[in-house]
Amino acid sequence: MGTRAVILGGSMAGLLAARVLAETYTEVLVVDRDGLLGVTTPRRGVPQGAHIHGLLARGHQILDELFDGFTDDALAAGALTGDLGEHRWFFAGHEACKAVTGMRYLSATRPVLESFVRDRVAALGNVKFLEQHDIVGLVASPDRTRITGARVHDGSEATLEGDLVVDATGRGSRTPVWLDELGYARPAFEQIKIDFSYTTRLYRLPDESVMNGVKSVNPLPSPVTRRSAFFSAMEDGKWVLSVGGVLGDRAPTDPEGFLAYVRTLPVPDIYQVIADAEPLTDPVSFRFPASVRPRYDKLTGFPDGFIVLGDAACSFNPVYGQGMTVSALEALVLREHVRRGPLEPLAFQRAIADVIDAPWGTAASGDLAYPEVVGSRPDEVLQMNEYMAKVMAAACQDPEVLTAFMRVAGLVDPPATLMEPDMKRRVLQHAG
């Protein structure tokens, strides 16, 4: 396909793009402003890195497809796994039933999970990392029809030539500005303003027997129970607690205020456990103002030799845990397109739009269930939100409904499977 691919951004989207491009490019260069190799702690370029992250079931499957023995190696390094149905899930304050869903989780803190992937990518003979370099801009051909490289800076400016340049710089992507500077139209943006926040603290439990073998307790947010939490076992005996608030509600970062906030959660068990646990970190907060989707797929003009993916192509409300898994799905699309022959950027952007549509629709509809969230609510959104409330109620009674919901939430099955006749019958029977 070419001599060199240059990937701007070394987070999960950039790493998975590097993995698939290494199959067809002589050299793949991953550029990031942070130090990357050997890093297992939160870094500046990933401000959400200190908070809990969900690798959904489909994302877990793709990592095992792309890296032989990935799960085994992660477990050997301290990650945890099991069936998602073993967790304690709470929907609108009611506890879901237990189920053997067949959907596996892989539990590790975000920096450590990312390091597992980065180590595997770094082991590829034709992938190189350029660390601690700021990304300044793109380099284009004289007629501006093709991107030929990127300008970077680490005290002095340099140009990196590339046959393909990939923007995986995340939600702070400057591609709309770069396109404008090159004479192309900026994309239109869709956004859902949810003003969500996480406040997170790591703990060590004095006696894990108090959890009765449960590895995660997760009261999910809803218009009825707006404060949420993910309390999960991680590597090295650590437990992470991320508490979430919507529409400007956020937990304090002083220890006493944080503990008082945890006490207001719809599940008292979490407070009872952490009240006697050893804090390993101070509480830290991350604010997420809005889900944002730039519609690159709707553009009619786009330079050759350049694509956008990951959070730069769509940034989701993190409470749904979709970001890493969507990036993994996009990596599979990228592999398919480069295997066909010369990559056509707009065709690629339209193809990943098809990947983004379902998770975006799920997250947008979920956020629009809050009356205060501004946005269009056509009848199908109102009907879907009403039906999803019934699905979650039924999941508290029927293991098969819980399993179907987990498969959809895990991006394994499309949302339409929840509307199939037999499933709809079970939902309406058990919704109460």
Secondary structure, 3 states (H helix, E strand, C coil): CEEEEEEECCCHHHHHHHHHHCCCEEEEEEECCCCCCCCCCCCCCCHHHHCCCCCCHHHHHHHHHHCCCHHHHHHHCCCEEEEHHHCEEEECCEECCCCCCCCEEEECCHHHHHHHHHHHHHCCCCEEEECCCEEEEEEECCCCCEEEEEEEECCCEEEEECCEEEECCHHHCCHHHHHHHCCCCCCCEEEEEEEEEEEEEEEECCCHHHHCCCCEEEECCCCCCCCEEEEEECHHHCEEEEEEECCCCCCCCCHHHHHHHHHCCCCHHHHHHHCCCEECCCCEEEEEEEEEEECHHHCCCCCECEEECHHHCCECCHHHCCHHHHHHHHHHHHHHHHHHCCCCHHHHHHHHHHHHHHHHHHHHHHHHCCCCCCCCCCHHHHHHHHHHHHHHHHHCCCHHHHHHHHHHHCCCCCHHHHHCHHHHHHHHHHCC
